[in-house]
Amino acid sequence: MLIRISNAIEDDMHQTNSVEMMASWQLWLASTTAFVGLESGSNRLRVAHHSFFAMTSPFRWYRIVDDPLMLGQDHIDIGGNFKANVTYQVFLVDDGENGRFAITESTLAPVGVQDHQALWIAQFATKESGVIDGTSIIDSQVAKVGATYPLGKTYVQYPKDRSPQELYPRQQWQEISAQFAGDFFRVVGGNASAFGAGRQQESLPNITGQVVSQSMIYSFRKSTPNEALYGQPWTGGGEYQPNHYASVTLTHTPSSDYDSYPYLQIDASRSSPTYGRRKEVAPQNHSIRLWKRIG
C-alpha cells in the first residue's frame, strides 16, 4: 500500500518510530538496488515494500508499507492494454492525498498530469503481444548511477551490454563511436605513438626471403617494386643486393611473358589464416560502442 508521510510520521495506522524511519530513508538514499521487478507468473510490475519516494514541488513524502504494490494494465493513464514493442514510463502522481501510480508512454508525465505533480519511478518495454520484458526494467534507484557520470564523460558499451540510454534513461547520451570508427586503443609507451598524437598508421612485421639459383640456365622474370619476391642476377662477383630490381639474362628467348620462365610465389595465408583474412591489420577483437553524456 502507498501512503503519504507527514512530519516524519505516517498518516495512518502504519505509524512508526521517526528515528527508525529516518534511518531507513538514509539507507534508501544510499542504495542503488532495484526495487521494481516483474512479478513472477504475471504481466505486472512488483514495487517492493518499504520503498520511499520524495517530491519537491510541493514537498511530498511517500512510502510503500505492508505488502509490495502490483502495477499492471489498469494503471495505464489512458486505459487499454499494453501495446507490443513499446517503452513505458511509471510515475508516482501527487493527487494531494495518498498519491497514485500511473503508467504512460510519455517521458514527461501521464496524460492530464502536470510535470511537477509526477515523479519518475521506472521504465520498461514490452515484447510481442504486450508482454513485459523483465530484462528491460530500469527503476529510479538503479538509474541514479547515471547521474554520477559528469557531463562529457565517455561511457564504453561492451558486446551484450545494454546502452547507457537504456540503463540510465533520465540522462541524455550521444553515441560517438563514429569518431573512432574501426580504431584500436593501446596504452602509451613501447611502440605506441605519443598520447594525443592522433591515429597511428597500421604496421605488420615484414616477411622477407630469397632464392638463389645454382644455374644461370634457370632464372626469374623481371620483378616490380611492389612484389613480395624479386630477382637480382648474379654477375660473378660481389654480394647479393636485395634492394635492386632487375631482370635476369636468359639463355633463350621466351615465346611469351611467362613461357619458360620459372617463377616463385609467396602466399603468407598458407602458413597462417591471419594473413589475408581482410585487407587490414587487426588482432582478434570485438566491436564496442562509445557514448558521451550530454545532458
N, C-alpha and C positions, 0 to 999 in steps of 0.2 A: 504494500500500500504506500502511495506517495502522500506525504504530509508536509505542511509548511511549518517551519520553526520560527518562533518569535522570542527575542531576548534570551537566546540560548536555552529555551525550554520548549519542548514540543507542545503544540497547541491542543493536544487531546490526551486520552488515557495513556498514550505511549510516552509519558514524561520520563526523563532520565536525569541522572546527576549531570549538571552542566560541565563539571570538570572532566568527567569521563567523555562527554560528547565532544568537548573541545580537543581532547587528546585524540579522539577518533578522527576529527576533522583535520588535525595536523598530519596524521598518518596518511589520510586520503590525499592531501595536497602533495605529499612527497612521493606518492605511488604512481607508477606508470603501468600497473597491472590492468588488463582488460576487465571490464565489468559487464559488458554486453556480449552475449553469445547466442548461438542458435539453440533453441530448446529441442532436446532430443525427441525424435519421433513426431515432430510437428513443423509447420511452416511459420513459426513465430519466434520473435526475439525474446531472450530472457535477460532482464535487467536485475543485477544482483541486489539483495537487500543490504542495508547499511551504506548504500551509495549516497553521496552528498552532491548537491547542486546549488550554486550561488549565482544570482542575477544581480546586476549592478545598478540598473536604472529603471525603476527604483530598486533598492536593495531588497532581495528576497532570498530566503534560505530554505531549501527543501531537502528532504531525506526520505529514503525508502525504508520502511520498517516492516517487521514481521517476515512475510514471505517475499520471494522475488516477484517482480512485476512482469507480466507477459504482454508483449505488443504484437499485434497482428494486423490483418487487413481492415479490421474495424477501426483502426486508428488512422487510416489514410484521410487526409484533410478533405478530399472531395469525393470520398466514397469509392466503392468499386473494389475490384480485386487487384492483386499485384500483377503488373504487366511483365511480359517476358523481356529479358535483356535490358533492364532499366536500373539506373542508380538512384537510390532513395536516400533521403536525409531524415534523421529523427531529431525532433526538437522538444524541449520542455517549454510549455507555454504558460506564462503567468496570467491566470484568469482572475487574480485578486482574491482567490480563496486558497484551495489546496493545490492548485496547478493541475496540468494535464499533459499527456504526451501526444504528439501528433507526428505522423509520417507524411512526407511530401516529396515531390520531385524537385521542388525549388531548393536552391542552395542558400537562400536568404532567410526565408520564413514560410510557414504554412500559409495557405490561402486565407485571407481575411485577418491575418495577424500582423501587427507592426513589428519591424525588426527588433526594437528594444524590448518587446514582450516575449521574444523567442531566444532560447539558449540551445545552441547546437549540442547534441548528445552523441550522435553516431551516424555512420554512413554504411550502407550495404547495397549489394547488387543482386539482381535476380537472374536466373538461368531460364531455360525453356519452360514454358507453362507457368511462369511466375514463381518458380521455386527459389527460395532464398539460397544464395551461395554462401555457405558458412565461412569459407576462406576469405570472403570479401569484407567481412565486418570489421570496421575500424571505429573505436569509440574515443571519447574526449580524453580519457586517461592515456591511452596509447598514443594518441595524436599529439600530446604535449611534447613528445620528444622532438617533433618537427620544429617547435618554437625555439629549441635550443640551438638550431643551426642559424648562424648570423646571416644577414643579407649578403649575397655574393659568395657564400660558401659553396664549394663543389661537393656533390654527392655522387658516389660511384654505385651504379646498379650492376650487380653481377648476374650471370645467367640463372634463371629460375627464381630470382628475387623479384619482388614487386617494386614498381617505380615509386619514387617519393610522392608523386601525385596521388597514388592510391593509398600509401601508408600515412601521409600527412596532408589530407585534403584541405585543411584550413590555411595552409600556406600556399604560396604561388611558386611554381617551379618551371624552369625553362631548360629544355634539352640542348646541350652544347656539344654533342658528340661530333657534329659535322666539322667543328673547328679542328678536330684532331683525327679526322677520318682515316682509318687504317694504320694509325701510328702505334708503336710500342713504346713503353716507358721504361727507363732504366735509371739506376742510381748514379749520381755523378762520380767521377773517378775512373781509373783504368783507361780504357779506350773510348769512354763516353765523351761527348762534346761538353763544353763548358755550360753551366747552368744558365738558361735564358738565351743560349746561342741560336735557338731555332731548331728546325728539323735537321737531323743528321742523315747524310746520304747512306744508302744501303751498301753493304760490303759482304764479301764472302771470300774465304781463303782461296788462293789461286790453285789451279790444277795444271801442272806442267809435266813435260816428259819429252824424250827424244828417241828416235830410232836411227841407228847408224847402219847404212848398207855396207856390206863387205865387198860389194862388186859395183862397178860403175855401169854394168850392163843393166841392172835394175835400179831405177831411180823414181823420183816422185815428181808430179806435175808442179807447176808454179803455185804457190800459196798466196793468200792475201792477208793483210794485217789483222783482220778480224776473225781469222780461223784459229781453232784451238791447236791444230797441228800444222807445221810448216817445214819447208825443206831448206837446206843450205848445202851446196855442193862442196865436196872435199877437193881441194886443189893440189893436194900432195904435200902440203906443209901448213904450219900454223895451227891455230886452235879453232874448234867449232864456235861459230858466232850465232847464237840463237836469235839475236835481235835483227839480223839481216834477212831480207826476203829476196829470194832469187829462184830461178828455175834451174833444173838440173840438166846438164847436157846428156842427151840420149844417144845411143849408138845406132838408132834407126829412126825413121820418120813415122809417127803415128798417123793412122788414117782419119782419126777424129780426135776431139779433145781428150777423150778418156780411153780410146782404144790403145791397148798395150801399156797403159800407164798403171803400174802398181800403186795402190793408194792405201792410206791408213784412215781409220775412222775412230772418233772418240765419242762415247755416249756415257756420261757420268751416271745416268739413271740406272745403268746396268749394275752398278756397284751399290747404289742406294736409291730407293724411291723418293728420297728427299729432293734429289735433283730433278728438275723438270716438272714437278707437280703443278706449279703455277709459274708464271713469269714474274716472280718476285722472290726476295729473300725473306723467309719467315720461319720461325720456330713453331712447334706445336702450340696452339693457342685457342682461347675462347674469346668471343666478342663481348664487350661490355658497353654500357651506356653511361654518359656523363651528364649530370644535371647541375643547375645552379639555382639557388633560392633567390627569387626576385621580389618576393612580397610575403 
